[in-house]
Amino acid sequence: MLSDIRIILGLCLFTVGVYEYFGSNSSTGESFQVNDSYPRMAELFESMASLKESGTFSDLTIEAGKAKFQVHKAILSARSKVFHSMLQERKELNKITIEDMSEVAVGEMLSYIYTGHTKESSLDIVLELFCAGDVYKLELLKEICSDILVTNLNVDNVIDFLTLSSKHGDKKLEKAAVYFVAKNAINVRKNSNWLKFVATHPRLADQVIEALCTKEQN
């Protein structure tokens, strides 16, 4: 019988390439930096992408909705401290069900784990990946998604983004959202969720007031 564990995410990439590596001369101890060739990185990317898609020698199934992803414990453990702890504690585990995260987002998160890349996605998927990056301690994924959210702030989503930034400890997104609200205060106040936000997030509301005061002084 399969051993099963469920993960509930809250509310909950993209391309990252590494083209340099660092090392040292074994005889002199002098450090050096080497530019890696694109073909070498492309070969590694293709191999890891193929491994993810084929599921060859997989030893763990991740389920999300109706989708099932055949993955490898060693790779998940190496890339995520959360998966590492989970698999270390339950070595017999062979199925994980992820809830409150779409099939597409789970697939993109796994693509990032295997290759460091994801496909271009909708803003909704970016939001899911931002939260997943925090939950699974995929810090670079979270940072990349945060940058995308910052560039897509508008009067309709800034309250949600500001709330998420606080929930997931993203100071950069929080600061950008606070200043966006201060700059567009009249229009943001028309949002039906504004009064509820002020009541439930007094610290953030106070930061907005402070930013407004600073704006007035300047």
Protein Blocks (a to p, Z undefined) as FASTA:
>chain_A
ZZddddddddddfbacdfbdcdddfklopacdddddfklmmmmmmmmmmmmmnopoiabd
cdehjbccdddfklmmmmpmklmmmmmmmmmbcbdcdehiafklmmmmmmmmmnopacdd
dfklmmmmmmmmmmnopaklmmmmmmmmmmmgcfklmmmmmmmmmmnopaklmmmmmmmm
mmmmmmmmmpmklmmmmmmmmmlmmmmmmmmmmmmmZZ
